[in-house]
Amino acid sequence: MTLKPRKQDFLDLLPPSLVVTHQRRHGGALYLTFDDGPNPQHTPRLLDVLATHGIKASFFVVGQKVERHPEIVARIAAEGHMLGNHSYSHWSFKPMTQACRLKEIRQTDELLEPHTGHSIHRMRPPAGHMAPALLWHFALNRRNLVHWSYDSMDYQKPGHDDLVARLLDAPPAPGDIILMHDDSGAAADALVDVIPAWLERGYTFAPLPVQA
């Protein structure tokens, strides 16, 4: 449930000040991250599940959806979760020009600023596509990109029982950044069952720091 080995190995060679794939393992911490929201049907329920257990997580949001659902973004921030940039349109960065990529990032940073008080935010490109030009730009500007080390594969719609079994039988390790999504109910449904089991195993949870 990780990235393809070659890509993971390459990203792990990059300095964490540029690309983060893991976080500190202190205290058995896991780092839940949710992409592609906010979604008016699924994100509030997910927030309810997290609040039940006092868990803070990280939400990489899409700018167009921030414009449509600012009240949900305000709730994410108010409840102590980290808000990150997941582009404006969620179109693939792979075929885009660098100018278009940077425009998408800038638009979403501007939309998030009223909610976070920050002018720049941690960034996860759509599908985690780390174009060399984007890496170079972020390195020059001392900005940070976030990837993941554990892919829940909830986007494959495996069915509730299969997803729960996957998360419990092959669980993440302390320090893992876990990729999930809040544009469907799969993550929230699974975490209702999985979080209590993970807590019993001694895991703790934390949001990603606002900046590396």
N, C-alpha and C positions, 0 to 999 in steps of 0.2 A: 504494500500500500504506500509505496514511496514513488518518487519520480523515477524515470528511466535512469539506470545507474550512471551512464555517461554524463547526462545533464546534471544530475545531483553531484557527481564528483567535480564537475567544472565549477558549479556554483559554490561548492564548499571551499574551493581554492581562493575565491574572491574574499577580500577583507570584509568583515561584518559591518564596517562603517559604510560600505557600498551596497552589499546584498546580504540580507539576513535570511537564513534557512532554519536556524535553531536559536533558542534562547537559553538562559541559565537553567541548570537542572536543580537549583537549590530548592529544597523542600518538596521535591516531587512535582514541581509545577508543570502543568500543561497550558498551552496557549491556544484557545479556541479562536478561530477566525472565520468570519462569514462574508462571502462575496455576493455581489449582484443585487443587493437591495438598495433602498428599502422597498419592501413589498407590503401594501396595506392589509393583506390577508394573513401573511405568514410572519412578518417581522414582529408585530406586537405579541403574538403568541410565543414566539421564541424568547422575547424579552421577559415574558411572564415566567417561562420555564427557568431561565437563568436567575431571575429575581427570587424564585422559590428557594434556591440554594445559596443565594448571596454571591453568585459567580459573576465576575467581570470578564468581558471578552473584547474582541476587536472586530469592527465592521468596516469592510472596504466597500464603499458605496459608489453608485453610479450617478454622475452629475444630473442627468436628465430626470432620474427618479428622485433626487434630492429636491429638484424644482417642483415636482408633482406632490411630494409628501414631506414638506418641511417639518410638520408636527411630529412625524416619526423620528426624524433625525434629531429633533430637539429632545425627544424622550431618550434616545440612545445616549446622547451627551449627558443629560441630566442624571441618568442612572449610573454614570461612571464608567462607561465603556469607551474604548478608543475608537475614534473615527479616522478612517484612512481613505485615500483617493484610489478609485478603481476606474478612472477615466470618465469622460463625459457621456459617450455614446455606447460604450462597451463593444464597439466594433474592434476586430482584431488589429493589433498594432503591427502585425507582420507585414502587410502590404502598404501601410501608411508611410507617407513621407515623414521625416523627422519634424518638420514644421507642424504638421497635423497632430502628431503625437503630443508635442509640447503645448499646442493650443488646447487639446483635450484635458491635459493635466492642469493647465492654468485655469481653465473654466471651472473645474471641479474644486480646486483649491479656493477659488474666490467664493464659490457657493458654500463651502464648509466654514469659511472664516467666521461668519456671524455665530455659528454654533460652538466653535472651539476657541476663538480668540487668537488663532494662529494663522499666519499667511501661507505657510507651507505645511504639508502633511505627508505622512508616510505613504508610499505609493506601491500598489501591486498592479502591474499591467494586466489587461484581460488575458486569460488563459496563461498567465505567467510568462508571457513572451518577453524575453530579455534581449532586445536588439542591441548589437554592439554600439551603435550610435547613441542609443538611449543610455546604456551603461556609461559611455564616455561623458555624456552631458551631465549625468548625475554625479560622476566622480569629480568633474571640474567644479560643480556647484555645491559639493559637499552635502549632497542629498542622499537619502537612503531608500532602497528598494526592498520590498519584503516578498519572499517566496514562501515555501512551506517545506516541511520534512516528512509530514504524514498526510496522505491524501485519503480522506474518508470514502471518496468515490460516490458520494450521495447523489451526484448529478447523473449517475448511470441508472437511477431509479430501480435499485435492486429489490425493492419490497421491504417492508418494515422488519420482518423477522430476519431476513438475510443481512440487512444493514446492521441491526443490533448484534447479531452473531459475529459479524466481521469486526466490529468495534471492540467486542469483549474477548474474542478468541485470538485476535492479533492486535492487541492494544498499542497505543502510542507509548513512547518512552518519555521519562521526565526531560523537559526541555524542548519537546517536539512542538512545532507550530502546526496546528491541525487545520486542514482546508475543509471547510463546509460551506453551505450556501443557504441564504434565507429567501430565495425566490420561489421556493416550494416548501411544503410542510415536512419534507423528509427528515431534515435535521432536527427540528423541534420534536417530532414524533419519536425519533430514535433516542434523543437525549433524555426524554422523560424516563426511559428505562436505563440508559447507560450511565448517566451522571451519578445516581445513587450507588451503582456498582463500582464505578471508578473511585468515588469517595471512600467506600469501604476498603478499597485496595490501598488507600493512603495518598492518592493523588490530591493535589491542590490546583487551583486555577488562578490565572492572572491575565490581565490585558497586556498587549505589547506596550512598551514605553512609547510616549508620544514621538520621540526621536531616538535614534540609536546613540 
